[in-house]
């Protein structure tokens, strides 16, 4: 992008150039732009959706390169080669990811391999690596952050009114990244990682970190209870979460699809130009003084710029709908979230019991006929140091 675009000059020319740049960027990603709206190509499938995310992913890789590339070979040493994995000996443990550690670098690095751009999570955050005790290699990872305030399918499932949701949303978290890495992914390791999200150990980690934590928004102290985790599929319907059961319980319950809005299609190089334009030409929405100054989030920047340029806010509706899942962590999750029950009847799901479920239903049967995991070489996972 040309930095001169936002330098002082003819305001009308400035706005015309940025409008054209936005439309061109959307069309280059594969969107059809007509009459202020965007639509999807007729040949949309999972492969096409991945391709439409490529530009945003490339931009994210370029931004991360400076901070991570020099560590790449060391980080890859924590992935198993196929010859180091023995399905009958796998033994998972959860390893919390602490700030400013090698684990945090590894978490960031592995997240860059996802097929869609991964956010860093919002507000409260818990991040975990799933480690194989047998060889100390990484099986997968997941991260939990604050959920979005309004999510229609989730809110209907709970039975939330807007007022109750405002006071009870603190009991929910969202899995902003979740999955396995090779070679464990070939053994359906994503299902193991998904099951572990619902473990007692996660509930305990949340309680330890957030009990008596004072919310910067409400100003109230939290009690450390967690009743529900939500997540959305990466590419339409999910092959990992659907029909994922523990004993007779459906762990991930599908409740609908997103509306197809977001900002990933503005997450390429053009977003930097939007920020520059917004700082000069747009005014942030009023907020509480204690939240700080500036724009609230990426969506506010995009919304304000589009309005200033006379472009429709409908351009934020990329139309790619993702399946929404809720993970109830208690037998009475909806009643508790509606404020009808004071106590949570928490499910007792230990890491060991969840792993045994995965081991017997998916791991051992898959390992008997799918031998791709044996051929995996961590060097094939390189992002930058390929020479």
C-alpha positions, 0 to 999 in steps of 0.5 A: 500500500502507498503511504502517500495515500493518507498524506495531506492533499486533496481530500476528495482524491484521497477518499476516491483512492481509498474507496477504489482500493477497498473495492479492488481488495475485496474483488482480488480476494474473490468477492463479488461487489455490486451496489454496495454489497458483497456476495460469494462466488457460485463455486464456493466450497471449503477449498474456495473459502481457504483461498479467500482467506489467503491474503489475510493469512499472508499478511498475518504471516508477514507481520509475525515474521520479524518476531518469530522467524529466528525461533522457528527451528527451535519451535519446530523441535517441539513437534513430533516426527512420525517415528516418535508417535506411538498411538498406544502410548499417547498420554496427554496433559494440559500445559497452561501457556504463560506470557513471555515464555517459549510456550507463548512463542510456540502457541503463536507460531502454531496458530499461524498454520490455521486455514483462517486467521486466528485472533489473539482472543479478547479480554480474559484469556486462557491458553493451553498446549496439549502435550504428549507425556510419552515424548514431550511433543505437542499434540495441539492447542486451544485458547479461550477468550471473552465471547462476543456480546451478541450471538443470536443462535447462542443467545436463543439456545440459552434463552437470554434476554438482553438484560440477563445476558449482560449480567450472565455473559461472564460465565461463558468463554469462547474458544478462539483457536482449537485444534491438533497439529501433525502428526497427531492431526492424522490420528484425529487429534483435533477431537481429543483437543476439543474434548479436553476443552470440556475437562475439569482441569480447564474449569479449575484453571479458570477458577484459579485465575479469575475468582475474585477478578474485578471486571474492568467493565462492570467493576464487579468481582467474579466468582470464578465459575464457568458454565459454557464454552462456545466456538465456531467452525473454521470452514462451514460445517465442522467435521471435528465437533459434529457428533463429538460425544463423551459417553452418551453426552453430546459435548459440542452442540450445534445451535446454528450459524453465524450471520456471515459478518466480520472483518477478516476480509479487511485484515490484509494490508488495506487495514493499515490504510483504514487505520491511518485514514480513521485517525485523521478523519473519524472520531472514536465512539464515546467510551468510559474513561477507564477503558482508555482512548482511541477506537474500540476495536477493528470493527469500529475502525472499519465501520467509521471509515466506510461511513466516511467514504460513503460506502455501505456497512454491508461490506462487512458482511462477507456472507461466509457462515460458520457453524456455532457450537455451545459446550455446556459444562454443567447439567443445568447450564441454560438455567444457570445462565438465565439466572434461574439456578444459583448453583452449577451442577458441573459435569465431572470430566477428567482429562484421563476419562476424556482421553480414554473415550477418544482413545477407544473410539477414534485413536486406536481404530484410526491408527490401524489403517491410516498410517500418514502420521508415520511419514510426517517430518516437522520440517514440512511445517516450516513457514519461513526458514525453508532454504 
